Amino acid sequence: RSAGLLLDRAQKCHIASFDVSTKLKVGIVGGGFMGRVHGRSALVSGAQIVGAVGSSPARAEAAAEASGAERGYETLADLLATDVDVIHVCTPNNTHREVTLQALAAGKHVVCEKPLATSVADATGLEAAAHEAGLVGAVPFVYRYHPMVRELRARLAAGEAGVITSLHGSYLQDWLAGADDQNWRVDDSTGGPSRTFADIGSHWCDLTEFVTGDKIAAISAQLRTVRGERGGVPVRTEDLATAQFRTEAGVVGTIVVSQVAAGRKNRLYLEVSGTEGSFGFDQEDPDRLWAGRRTASQILTRDPDTLSPGAARVNRLPAGHAQGYQDAFDSFVADSYAAVLGDRPDGLPDFAAGARSAQLIDAVLRSAAADSAWITVPGSPI
Ligand code: SOE
């Protein structure tokens, strides 16, 4: 098998489809919202979704229908016994470790939802297990796949910001703002000890480190649980988190993440300020990038004629044809499959990124538990 990504040169768009000889067989574990998103991307990438597993044997067919799989399998073992190449893990966080370990042990490549695991030890264990098995492990930090994010990364690497002075931003949602809004993520026994930071703060930190190439070295955080109980059940995970941090390069920054911010749906905003130039990216307006200057600030748009090569590689549609969340997901899955087929796609978030994220989540929890004490993120030189 050889990687068969086709580039449509006429439209300068990266079309993520494989020729028939490279069709991968994939299976999806979990039939919720993320299972559907993964399933769509698998189909767009030309894979055959041979099966799905649900939260119980009885829900296998429902999971298959949700994800677009050919059929349901009653157990994970049944699905792993097939000649499936890749397993997508879209189950609640507390099951990621077990499902992923079983898949790796069966010789399958894995795309596992974030957070990769609910503890640092488990996440680093999965990174090691994938490495030892020689299998691909990918984690959908998919915002890396917006072309304007790649454009931002290229411009920062080219020095367009001058000296980067500060990083700030937020990731705000409102789907858990109601007094009785429920989800398995709210319950720490299924979602893990952090909810909002693990679920969406993790995206912001990954994106920031990805575009700057700099790492968060130390962090001071506060957590707040506004809805102390939901439907009469006590809540132990945070509704929102705030943090300030400094990076290995000495840049300072702040972030607010919340799932109880009425009116904000999936609003990740990142601003990079520099002495020569500043940039602002809004995930809900992903085809544009604010490029600030002391004079003549601009709004850059996703025009394949002007994109840097790294951004053009993940571009999917001609200028003026809006791209969004599912497109970014499609590009991520296409790159994951290219890695399975032997490529080394630039910027693919792998299990090392998932383990890195677990370190940051853990640092936030430890800081908040110690009255916002500064915590050095393990592996940082400070
Ligand atoms: C729910 O908070 C969620 O679906 C996250 O789990 C995703 O990672 C994010 O992309 C959108 O919101």
Residues whose N, C-alpha, C, O or C-beta is under 5 A from the ligand:
A	BS01	SOE	D199
